[in-house]
Structure formats: C-alpha cells, structure tokens
C-alpha cells in the first residue's frame, strides 16, 4: 500500500538505499512517502553512524502523501526507520550515505601517537595526539581503564585532537580510542605503563574514565574547511532569540522575530528558511544597532518549514527551528 521515493534536496531522485544520494552534513534532506489509501500514523527516526538517534519531521504534503525530513550532523551511512501504525513500511529501514565515500568518519584512517600511549607518571599530565585529518568528521570516544580514575581533557589541534590525562596510581592503563561509531582506530587499544607513588586509595581492581567529542562540536577539519573565518571571540551559544516567527507563521503575513547577539562576540548573522516544496522567497535581516537584529519573512504556502539561524558557522540555541504554517 506504499510507494516510497527518496528525494534528497539538491540531488537527483534516487531509489531508497542509494549510496550516492548527494546529501551533505548540516543540509536538510527529505524524501516522500505516498500512502495508497492507507489510514494511520506515520513516524520516522534516523540512526547516525555514531549511534545517535533522532526523530524525523513528518509533514503531510497533500492527501495521501507525506514528507519526511531530517538534518544530518555527520558524514557516513545513516539508517532511517519509517513506520506506519508501528510497523516498518516495505524497504524500511533505508540506508543513505551523507557525504562522499571517504568523507565518513572511518576509524581505519585515524591514527594516534605520543608518549602518553606508552608510559606515564602518577600526578603528571600525559598526552597523545589523535590524527583524523584523512578520516572525515566522526564522533570520538576515548576510554582509559586502569588502577585509578584519570582526569582527562581534549583540545583541537591542526592534526585533529590532543588528549591529556593524569593517572593517580601506578600500573597498566588500557587506552581505547573509537571513531565514527563502535570501531577502534588503528592500533587501539593501547597499553601505557604508569610509574610513581600511589596518590589515591585504590578500591576497585579497575577504574574507567571516558571522554567523548561529538562531530558537531568540531568547528572545522582539514577535510571541510569553512568559507567563513573562525573568529576566536565568537560564541553562538550566547545568542538569544525570541518572537512568534520562531515557531509559527501564516500564509501571506509577514512573520517576525528578534535576535540578540550582543554577548556573542564578533561574527555575522545568517538566516534561511526551507519550505516543504519551494524555498522562502525573501528573508529580511535588519541590524538595529549593538548587534541587535530584527528578522522578518513571508511564506506563501502551508506546511512545515525549517528555520536556520547561525552566528557565523554555528547554530544559535534552538536552531534549526520548526515553523508550522496552518
């Protein structure tokens, strides 16, 4: 009772499961599902390569036809569950590729090196580098298991990431590094021998410490450099927005909302509206002074729209917003 079509935006239609779908990270993607007279509830979820699960937006385009939308946050194979009245529709779950082959977070193309993977001293910081420049964006997970908990932190470097950890008891520590999902990188797990005095009471035979870095947090990589300059004092998380236009709009009426960037450093405000069938014709962004902005737009069709508001490269809190036009 179903006819399904995969309709990636800005890409030629391809059948469900197509590996080359033209989808890109942080670009909205959609496909349509037609019910041949069936009655019931449609729902969809997307599984990303790193294991994250997100609800898709399901919108009725016309009688018997629904659009299913999501915004991929990482490269790689995504699995989409489409269910009707609680059961998978024919062909579900679908698999689609986001990004070109090789842009996915492939653990086999990630390497790690540094003295911290081999040895350390209690109370002193050990470090190692994780190089992901050839692997494309992916979620990073570092787990250190040994006689004590370790204080661990991570920062971006041109090669990828630099990880610091401080062991508090002597002994062998097992360092597992996974990238883009559940698989270890080349050489993982590593074994580091730590010497020195015991600085904490050891209660258990083994303690585990974990650090994770989401691919969305990574501002840029050698793989996909942004065209926008990275401004060190810019912080999109400190942008605030309010107004009815962030959630609701009416056909033929101008919708408004305000954005306050005064505490977010220096950058540019970028706003876009994606419609179910056609883009929004015009979005007006007016600077009122002191990094206060008024944004207005007008929509000509009913449906569910996606409103994106970015401060430079980064989404502001709440973005992308879902705007319903009744």
MORA-V735128 format. One record per pair of residues at least 4 apart in sequence whose ideal C-beta (glycine too) atoms are under 8 Angstrom apart, sorted by the first residue. I is the first residue (numbers start at 1). J is the second residue. D is the distance in whole Angstrom. If there is no record, write none. Layout:
I:J:D ; I:J:D
This chain:
1:35:6 ; 1:36:5 ; 1:37:7 ; 1:38:4 ; 2:33:6 ; 2:34:7 ; 2:35:6 ; 2:36:7 ; 2:38:7 ; 2:84:7 ; 2:89:5 ; 2:90:6 ; 3:33:8 ; 3:34:4 ; 3:36:7 ; 4:16:6 ; 4:31:7 ; 4:32:8 ; 4:33:5 ; 4:34:7 ; 4:82:7 ; 4:89:7 ; 4:90:8 ; 4:91:6 ; 4:94:8 ; 5:13:6 ; 5:16:8 ; 5:31:6 ; 5:32:5 ; 5:33:8 ; 5:34:8 ; 6:13:7 ; 6:14:6 ; 6:15:6 ; 6:16:5 ; 6:17:8 ; 6:18:6 ; 6:21:7 ; 6:31:4 ; 6:94:7 ; 6:96:7 ; 7:13:5 ; 7:30:6 ; 7:31:5 ; 7:32:5 ; 8:13:8 ; 8:14:7 ; 8:21:5 ; 8:22:5 ; 8:23:5 ; 8:29:5 ; 8:30:7 ; 8:31:7 ; 8:96:8 ; 9:27:7 ; 9:28:6 ; 9:29:6 ; 9:30:6 ; 9:274:8 ; 10:22:7 ; 10:27:8 ; 11:21:6 ; 11:22:3 ; 11:23:7 ; 12:22:7 ; 14:18:4 ; 14:20:7 ; 14:21:6 ; 16:31:7 ; 16:91:5 ; 16:94:4 ; 16:96:8 ; 17:91:7 ; 17:94:6 ; 17:95:5 ; 17:96:7 ; 18:96:7 ; 18:97:8 ; 19:77:8 ; 19:95:8 ; 19:96:8 ; 19:97:5 ; 19:101:8 ; 20:97:7 ; 21:29:8 ; 21:96:5 ; 21:97:6 ; 21:98:8 ; 23:27:7 ; 23:29:5 ; 23:72:6 ; 23:96:6 ; 23:97:7 ; 23:98:5 ; 23:99:7 ; 24:72:8 ; 24:98:7 ; 24:99:7 ; 25:72:6 ; 25:73:7 ; 25:74:6 ; 25:75:6 ; 25:98:6 ; 25:99:6 ; 25:137:7 ; 25:224:8 ; 26:71:6 ; 26:72:7 ; 26:73:7 ; 27:71:7 ; 27:72:8 ; 28:69:6 ; 28:70:8 ; 28:71:5 ; 28:274:5 ; 28:306:5 ; 28:320:8 ; 29:69:7 ; 29:70:6 ; 29:71:7 ; 29:72:6 ; 29:96:8 ; 29:98:8 ; 30:67:5 ; 30:68:6 ; 30:69:4 ; 30:70:8 ; 31:67:8 ; 31:68:6 ; 32:61:7 ; 32:65:6 ; 32:66:7 ; 32:67:6 ; 32:68:7 ; 33:42:7 ; 33:65:7 ; 33:66:5 ; 33:68:6 ; 33:82:6 ; 33:89:7 ; 34:64:6 ; 34:65:5 ; 34:66:8 ; 35:39:8 ; 35:42:8 ; 35:64:5 ; 35:65:8 ; 35:66:7 ; 35:84:7 ; 36:64:7 ; 37:64:7 ; 38:84:7 ; 40:84:6 ; 40:85:4 ; 41:84:7 ; 41:85:6 ; 41:86:8 ; 42:58:5 ; 42:66:5 ; 42:68:8 ; 42:82:7 ; 42:83:7 ; 42:84:6 ; 43:55:8 ; 43:58:6 ; 43:82:8 ; 43:83:5 ; 44:55:8 ; 44:56:4 ; 44:58:6 ; 44:68:5 ; 44:70:8 ; 44:80:6 ; 44:81:6 ; 44:82:5 ; 44:83:7 ; 45:53:6 ; 45:54:7 ; 45:55:6 ; 45:56:6 ; 45:80:7 ; 45:81:5 ; 46:53:7 ; 46:54:5 ; 46:56:6 ; 46:70:5 ; 46:72:8 ; 46:78:6 ; 46:79:7 ; 46:80:5 ; 46:81:8 ; 47:51:7 ; 47:52:7 ; 47:53:6 ; 47:78:7 ; 47:79:4 ; 47:80:8 ; 47:81:7 ; 47:93:8 ; 48:52:4 ; 48:53:8 ; 48:54:7 ; 48:72:7 ; 48:73:7 ; 48:74:6 ; 48:76:7 ; 48:78:6 ; 49:74:6 ; 49:75:8 ; 49:76:3 ; 49:77:6 ; 49:78:7 ; 49:104:6 ; 49:105:6 ; 49:138:7 ; 49:139:8 ; 49:180:6 ; 49:181:5 ; 50:74:6 ; 50:105:7 ; 50:138:7 ; 50:139:3 ; 50:180:6 ; 50:181:6 ; 50:214:8 ; 50:215:7 ; 51:139:8 ; 51:181:6 ; 51:182:7 ; 52:73:7 ; 52:139:8 ; 54:70:7 ; 56:68:5 ; 56:69:6 ; 56:70:4 ; 56:80:7 ; 57:68:7 ; 57:69:5 ; 57:70:7 ; 57:304:6 ; 57:306:8 ; 57:322:6 ; 58:66:6 ; 58:67:7 ; 58:68:6 ; 58:69:8 ; 59:66:7 ; 59:67:5 ; 59:69:7 ; 59:276:6 ; 59:303:6 ; 59:304:4 ; 60:65:7 ; 60:66:6 ; 60:67:8 ; 61:65:5 ; 61:66:6 ; 61:67:5 ; 61:276:6 ; 61:277:7 ; 61:303:7 ; 67:276:6 ; 67:304:8 ; 68:80:8 ; 68:82:7 ; 69:304:8 ; 69:306:7 ; 70:80:8 ; 71:306:7 ; 71:320:6 ; 72:78:6 ; 72:98:4 ; 73:214:8 ; 73:215:7 ; 73:216:5 ; 74:98:7 ; 74:105:6 ; 74:137:5 ; 74:138:6 ; 74:139:7 ; 74:180:8 ; 74:215:4 ; 74:216:7 ; 75:98:5 ; 75:99:3 ; 75:103:4 ; 75:104:5 ; 75:105:6 ; 75:136:5 ; 75:137:6 ; 75:138:7 ; 76:97:7 ; 76:98:6 ; 76:99:7 ; 76:104:4 ; 76:105:6 ; 76:136:8 ; 76:138:7 ; 76:180:6 ; 76:181:8 ; 77:95:6 ; 77:96:7 ; 77:97:6 ; 77:98:8 ; 77:104:7 ; 78:95:7 ; 78:96:5 ; 78:97:8 ; 78:98:6 ; 79:93:5 ; 79:94:7 ; 79:95:6 ; 80:92:7 ; 80:93:6 ; 80:94:5 ; 80:95:8 ; 80:96:7 ; 81:88:7 ; 81:92:6 ; 81:93:5 ; 82:88:7 ; 82:89:5 ; 82:92:4 ; 82:93:8 ; 82:94:7 ; 83:87:6 ; 83:88:6 ; 83:89:7 ; 83:92:7 ; 84:89:5 ; 88:92:4 ; 88:93:7 ; 97:101:7 ; 97:104:8 ; 99:103:4 ; 99:104:6 ; 99:136:7 ; 102:106:7 ; 102:136:7 ; 103:136:4 ; 103:137:8 ; 103:223:7 ; 103:224:8 ; 104:135:8 ; 104:136:5 ; 104:138:7 ; 104:180:6 ; 105:132:8 ; 105:135:6 ; 105:136:6 ; 105:137:6 ; 105:138:2 ; 105:139:7 ; 105:179:6 ; 105:180:3 ; 105:181:7 ; 105:215:7 ; 106:110:7 ; 106:135:5 ; 106:136:7 ; 106:138:8 ; 106:179:8 ; 106:180:6 ; 107:135:7 ; 107:138:8 ; 107:178:7 ; 107:179:4 ; 107:180:6 ; 107:181:7 ; 107:183:4 ; 107:184:6 ; 107:185:5 ; 107:186:8 ; 108:183:8 ; 108:185:8 ; 108:186:6 ; 109:132:8 ; 109:134:4 ; 109:135:4 ; 109:136:8 ; 110:130:6 ; 110:131:7 ; 110:132:5 ; 110:134:8 ; 110:135:5 ; 110:138:8 ; 110:160:8 ; 110:177:8 ; 110:179:5 ; 110:185:4 ; 110:186:7 ; 111:130:8 ; 111:131:5 ; 111:185:7 ; 111:186:6 ; 111:187:7 ; 112:117:6 ; 112:128:6 ; 112:129:7 ; 112:130:5 ; 112:131:7 ; 112:177:6 ; 112:185:6 ; 112:186:8 ; 112:187:6 ; 112:188:7 ; 112:190:7 ; 113:117:7 ; 113:128:7 ; 113:129:6 ; 113:131:8 ; 114:127:6 ; 114:128:3 ; 114:129:5 ; 115:119:6 ; 115:120:8 ; 115:126:7 ; 115:127:7 ; 115:128:7 ; 116:120:6 ; 116:126:3 ; 116:127:5 ; 116:128:4 ; 116:163:7 ; 116:164:8 ; 116:165:7 ; 116:175:8 ; 116:192:6 ; 117:128:5 ; 117:175:6 ; 117:190:4 ; 117:192:6 ; 118:190:7 ; 118:191:8 ; 118:192:6 ; 118:193:7 ; 119:126:8 ; 119:192:6 ; 119:193:5 ; 119:194:7 ; 119:195:8 ; 120:124:7 ; 120:126:4 ; 120:165:8 ; 120:167:5 ; 120:173:7 ; 120:192:6 ; 120:193:8 ; 120:194:4 ; 120:195:8 ; 121:126:8 ; 121:167:8 ; 121:194:7 ; 121:195:6 ; 121:196:5 ; 122:167:6 ; 122:168:6 ; 122:169:6 ; 122:170:6 ; 122:194:6 ; 122:195:7 ; 122:196:3 ; 122:197:6 ; 122:198:7 ; 122:199:5 ; 123:166:7 ; 123:168:7 ; 123:196:7 ; 123:197:8 ; 123:199:5 ; 124:166:7 ; 124:196:8 ; 125:164:5 ; 125:165:7 ; 125:166:5 ; 126:164:7 ; 126:165:6 ; 126:166:7 ; 126:167:7 ; 126:192:7 ; 126:194:8 ; 127:162:6 ; 127:163:7 ; 127:164:5 ; 127:165:8 ; 128:162:8 ; 128:163:6 ; 128:175:8 ; 129:157:7 ; 129:159:6 ; 129:160:7 ; 129:161:7 ; 129:162:6 ; 129:163:8 ; 130:140:7 ; 130:142:8 ; 130:159:8 ; 130:160:5 ; 130:161:5 ; 130:162:8 ; 130:163:7 ; 130:177:6 ; 130:179:8 ; 130:185:7 ; 131:159:5 ; 131:160:5 ; 132:136:8 ; 132:138:7 ; 132:140:7 ; 132:160:4 ; 132:161:7 ; 132:179:7 ; 132:221:7 ; 133:159:6 ; 133:160:6 ; 133:221:7 ; 133:222:4 ; 133:223:7 ; 134:223:8 ; 135:179:7 ; 135:180:7 ; 135:223:8 ; 136:221:7 ; 136:223:5 ; 136:224:8 ; 137:215:4 ; 137:218:6 ; 137:221:6 ; 137:223:7 ; 137:224:7 ; 138:179:5 ; 138:180:3 ; 138:181:7 ; 138:215:6 ; 139:179:7 ; 139:180:6 ; 139:181:7 ; 139:212:7 ; 139:213:7 ; 139:214:6 ; 139:215:5 ; 140:154:8 ; 140:161:6 ; 140:177:8 ; 140:178:8 ; 140:179:6 ; 140:212:7 ; 140:213:4 ; 141:176:8 ; 141:177:8 ; 141:178:5 ; 141:179:8 ; 141:210:7 ; 141:211:7 ; 141:212:5 ; 141:213:8 ; 142:152:7 ; 142:154:7 ; 142:163:6 ; 142:175:7 ; 142:176:7 ; 142:177:5 ; 142:178:8 ; 142:210:7 ; 142:211:5 ; 142:212:8 ; 143:175:8 ; 143:176:4 ; 143:178:8 ; 143:208:6 ; 143:209:7 ; 143:210:5 ; 143:211:8 ; 144:150:5 ; 144:152:7 ; 144:165:6 ; 144:173:6 ; 144:174:7 ; 144:175:5 ; 144:176:8 ; 144:208:7 ; 144:209:5 ; 144:210:8 ; 145:173:7 ; 145:174:5 ; 145:176:7 ; 145:206:6 ; 145:207:7 ; 145:208:5 ; 145:209:8 ; 146:150:7 ; 146:167:7 ; 146:169:7 ; 146:171:6 ; 146:172:6 ; 146:173:3 ; 146:174:7 ; 146:194:7 ; 146:206:7 ; 146:207:7 ; 147:167:8 ; 147:169:4 ; 147:170:7 ; 147:171:4 ; 147:172:8 ; 147:173:8 ; 147:194:8 ; 147:202:5 ; 147:206:7 ; 147:207:7 ; 148:167:6 ; 148:168:4 ; 148:169:4 ; 148:199:8 ; 148:200:5 ; 148:202:6 ; 148:207:6 ; 149:168:7 ; 149:200:8 ; 149:207:5 ; 149:208:8 ; 149:209:5 ; 150:165:4 ; 150:166:6 ; 150:167:5 ; 150:168:7 ; 150:173:7 ; 150:209:5 ; 151:165:7 ; 151:166:5 ; 151:209:8 ; 152:163:7 ; 152:164:7 ; 152:165:4 ; 152:166:8 ; 152:209:6 ; 152:211:5 ; 153:163:7 ; 153:164:5 ; 153:165:8 ; 153:211:7 ; 154:161:5 ; 154:162:7 ; 154:163:5 ; 154:164:8 ; 154:211:6 ; 154:213:6 ; 155:161:7 ; 155:162:6 ; 156:160:8 ; 156:161:6 ; 156:162:8 ; 156:218:7 ; 156:219:7 ; 157:161:7 ; 157:162:5 ; 158:222:8 ; 160:221:8 ; 161:213:7 ; 163:211:7 ; 165:209:7 ; 167:173:6 ; 167:194:5 ; 168:198:8 ; 168:199:5 ; 168:200:4 ; 169:194:8 ; 169:198:5 ; 169:199:7 ; 169:200:6 ; 169:202:5 ; 170:194:5 ; 170:195:5 ; 170:196:6 ; 170:197:7 ; 170:198:6 ; 171:193:8 ; 171:194:6 ; 172:191:6 ; 172:192:7 ; 172:193:6 ; 172:194:8 ; 173:191:7 ; 173:192:5 ; 173:193:8 ; 173:194:6 ; 174:189:5 ; 174:190:8 ; 174:191:6 ; 175:188:7 ; 175:189:6 ; 175:190:4 ; 175:191:7 ; 175:192:6 ; 176:184:6 ; 176:188:6 ; 176:189:4 ; 176:190:8 ; 177:184:7 ; 177:185:5 ; 177:188:4 ; 177:189:8 ; 177:190:8 ; 178:182:6 ; 178:183:6 ; 178:184:6 ; 178:185:7 ; 178:188:7 ; 179:183:7 ; 179:185:5 ; 184:188:4 ; 184:189:7 ; 198:202:7 ; 213:217:6 ; 213:218:7 ; 214:218:8 ; 219:226:8 ; 219:230:6 ; 219:313:7 ; 219:314:8 ; 220:224:7 ; 220:225:6 ; 220:226:5 ; 220:230:7 ; 220:313:8 ; 221:225:8 ; 226:230:7 ; 226:313:5 ; 228:268:8 ; 228:312:5 ; 228:313:5 ; 230:234:8 ; 230:312:8 ; 230:313:7 ; 231:265:6 ; 231:266:5 ; 231:267:5 ; 231:312:6 ; 233:265:4 ; 233:266:6 ; 234:264:7 ; 234:265:4 ; 234:266:6 ; 234:267:4 ; 234:311:7 ; 234:312:5 ; 234:314:8 ; 235:263:8 ; 235:264:5 ; 235:265:5 ; 235:311:8 ; 236:264:6 ; 236:267:8 ; 236:310:7 ; 236:311:4 ; 236:312:7 ; 236:314:4 ; 236:315:6 ; 236:316:5 ; 236:317:8 ; 237:264:8 ; 237:314:8 ; 237:316:8 ; 237:317:6 ; 238:263:4 ; 238:264:4 ; 238:265:8 ; 239:259:6 ; 239:260:7 ; 239:261:5 ; 239:263:8 ; 239:264:5 ; 239:309:8 ; 239:311:5 ; 239:316:4 ; 239:317:7 ; 240:259:7 ; 240:260:5 ; 240:316:8 ; 240:317:7 ; 241:246:6 ; 241:257:6 ; 241:258:7 ; 241:259:5 ; 241:260:7 ; 241:309:6 ; 241:316:6 ; 241:317:8 ; 241:318:7 ; 242:246:7 ; 242:257:7 ; 242:258:6 ; 243:256:6 ; 243:257:3 ; 243:258:5 ; 244:248:6 ; 244:255:7 ; 244:256:7 ; 244:257:7 ; 245:249:6 ; 245:255:4 ; 245:256:5 ; 245:257:4 ; 245:295:7 ; 245:296:7 ; 245:297:7 ; 245:307:8 ; 245:323:7 ; 246:257:5 ; 246:307:7 ; 246:318:7 ; 246:321:5 ; 246:323:7 ; 247:321:7 ; 247:322:7 ; 247:323:6 ; 247:324:7 ; 248:255:8 ; 248:323:7 ; 248:324:6 ; 248:325:8 ; 248:326:8 ; 249:253:7 ; 249:255:4 ; 249:297:8 ; 249:299:5 ; 249:305:7 ; 249:323:5 ; 249:324:8 ; 249:325:5 ; 250:255:7 ; 250:299:8 ; 250:325:7 ; 250:326:7 ; 251:299:6 ; 251:300:6 ; 251:301:7 ; 251:302:6 ; 251:325:6 ; 252:298:7 ; 252:299:8 ; 252:300:7 ; 253:298:7 ; 254:296:5 ; 254:297:7 ; 254:298:5 ; 255:296:7 ; 255:297:6 ; 255:298:7 ; 255:299:7 ; 255:323:8 ; 256:294:7 ; 256:295:7 ; 256:296:5 ; 257:294:8 ; 257:295:6 ; 258:292:7 ; 258:293:7 ; 258:294:6 ; 258:295:7 ; 259:269:6 ; 259:292:8 ; 259:293:4 ; 259:294:8 ; 259:295:6 ; 259:309:7 ; 259:316:7 ; 260:291:7 ; 260:292:6 ; 260:293:8 ; 261:267:8 ; 261:269:6 ; 261:291:4 ; 261:292:7 ; 261:293:7 ; 261:311:6 ; 262:290:5 ; 262:291:5 ; 262:292:6 ; 264:291:7 ; 264:311:6 ; 267:311:5 ; 267:312:4 ; 268:311:8 ; 268:312:6 ; 269:285:6 ; 269:293:6 ; 269:309:7 ; 269:310:8 ; 269:311:6 ; 270:308:8 ; 270:309:7 ; 270:310:4 ; 270:311:8 ; 270:312:8 ; 271:283:5 ; 271:285:6 ; 271:295:5 ; 271:307:8 ; 271:308:7 ; 271:309:5 ; 271:310:8 ; 272:280:8 ; 272:283:7 ; 272:307:8 ; 272:308:5 ; 273:279:7 ; 273:280:4 ; 273:283:6 ; 273:297:6 ; 273:299:7 ; 273:305:6 ; 273:306:7 ; 273:307:5 ; 273:308:8 ; 273:323:7 ; 274:279:6 ; 274:280:8 ; 274:305:6 ; 274:306:4 ; 274:307:8 ; 274:308:7 ; 275:279:6 ; 275:280:6 ; 275:299:7 ; 275:301:6 ; 275:303:7 ; 275:305:5 ; 276:301:7 ; 276:303:4 ; 276:304:6 ; 276:305:7 ; 277:301:7 ; 277:303:7 ; 278:301:7 ; 280:297:5 ; 280:298:8 ; 280:299:6 ; 280:305:7 ; 281:298:7 ; 281:300:7 ; 282:297:7 ; 282:298:7 ; 283:295:7 ; 283:296:8 ; 283:297:5 ; 284:295:7 ; 284:296:5 ; 284:297:7 ; 285:293:6 ; 285:294:8 ; 285:295:5 ; 286:293:7 ; 286:294:5 ; 286:295:8 ; 286:296:8 ; 287:291:8 ; 287:292:7 ; 287:293:6 ; 288:292:5 ; 288:293:7 ; 288:294:6 ; 295:309:8 ; 299:305:7 ; 299:323:8 ; 299:325:5 ; 301:325:7 ; 302:325:5 ; 302:326:7 ; 303:325:6 ; 304:322:6 ; 304:323:7 ; 304:324:6 ; 304:325:8 ; 305:322:7 ; 305:323:4 ; 305:324:8 ; 305:325:7 ; 306:320:5 ; 306:321:7 ; 306:322:6 ; 306:323:8 ; 307:319:7 ; 307:320:6 ; 307:321:4 ; 307:322:8 ; 307:323:5 ; 308:315:7 ; 308:319:6 ; 308:320:5 ; 308:321:8 ; 309:315:7 ; 309:316:5 ; 309:318:8 ; 309:319:5 ; 309:320:8 ; 309:321:7 ; 310:314:6 ; 310:315:6 ; 310:316:7 ; 310:319:7 ; 311:316:6 ; 315:319:4 ; 315:320:7
